[in-house]
């Protein structure tokens, strides 16, 4: 079941900045925050995940074969 809720633009902006990737839904963000309320959120980890997802989206990735070749494996 889905429902509609009203939130301030300020709150929406905060939720937008908490997304791990641009296609993550607000529901997923809220669910992650609610289920992890007892856990300590590590902002650096979230920042690193965001950067990694951005790298993937922009094609800044290497194949396993290329990495192995560069490392001489």
Secondary structure, 3 states (H helix, E strand, C coil): CCCCCCCCHHHHHHHHHHCCCCCCCHHHHHHHHHHCCCCCCCHHHHHHHHHHHHHHHCCCCCCHHHHHHHCCC
